[in-house]
């Protein structure tokens, strides 16, 4: 059990005084409760126990106030742009494309370097989390450290400071990550919050309205998905789009697999 005298896991300099740190960004997790009355979700454990929850996973004393603020800056910037896709008033902010059987949307006003930091922040936090919800997700230590170093280097407590420093980001870890979402946000959601590692290099997180696939060995990404690999410092952010039927089928299979394993 960590306490406020422990050192921040990101900067490794200040005390980890922050309580109630979300491991998954709140805007990407709270949708699990939408359209459900009374508001709740069901948490499954490997002991076959089911319990009702009313908030997504939070932990105490992982980070200092400054590092927590850095995560918040990334999340605010990215949430504003990702959520615009759900609003018809912003339809002119996107390009819809299809290449090699992969449909995707490109975001016109979205700095891909900041988006990469945002993705790294999710992957890294899930990997270092001690919560039992994320026990099956773990990066190799060397890959985890690569993300910590780059997140620390570009951690900013003000958005303008982030904008000023991000132009210096020229080299990324040799990873790959792709993200998919349904063409329309589904409410109530047909998905879950979960994370797991298939092996040393392939990892997956379900984020209610998104599925994030993260590879620490970029040579393992199949060619068909390279068009939407965002692990780069140029071009536009790309998110894969799937229809409602495909999204439901995929999520139902995943949920069924979890229930059968439990």
Steps between C-alpha positions, in 0.01 A plus 500: 500500500649832392492810719557875446867474598575268208674647196294586191517213253536735202750772593665301782580830668201625701276327749200318357245712684213472248196295594229359273706487182307350211694227323270521197412858402160584643350606167591162351361295785190666642294405195477148641224632730302697240143391439496268802259572785582498779849609392743212553733251337597143583858414592617144445795344682692176456339370821159490326385791715281766342452841654322820404711809438410864438837635394795381293829391653690755708813464713668708769857624530633402159592850382588846620267793434710629209514168316128449552444843349711397201270205435200731533641737235537212252151371575332839465661565162420153365150470644393825335602370159390140535157603624451734204451194282171438682370848417366571149594867545865397460460275197728728299789413734542148362586308188329163452713251310529131413821322402555128457169413662572721806263790557634784708458865584777761493488789745597832343580698815675248720874500575610140457794546736266598783271211409795262530585633845136452596502136383831438677352645820215248493720203418760591760251564780320172439833317498625649829161473673469264795124475470372147441297625204825532306696200628498337157657801329874555529770644276853370520701715740721651229198600287318640801803712579514641146149634546571639846804691373318663210195582712718660765693701242185655352290525814360856521274666754377753240372432148710781352814344647406171336452672164837672533689182581326249275681620186816347647345152495668339201555136597244258645545152646498234228147399587169488310148576613166501325164606637147414382156633586144445378382741232244632750525509878275226640290564809452304709852379417564157351847455641706480817803646673780246495869459427720203422835398354499216248877460518811713559429732207124507435263678737135604479275738692121535469394859573120485461489693172846397380721195472871574521754246373857573603810319372842558654653323197389701196613228258210287623225733377321344205530691174126569472507707820810706427286768335350586841814457709533836680844441647668769294572872528345623176172477308152490649354297784308203358237291676349187352123494462277191516126462455263427788461131417875436487557693822228311686619163369858568606404621847250224566767243418745667736245521781404136445865396520544688829189345652601148396850547642362628824 
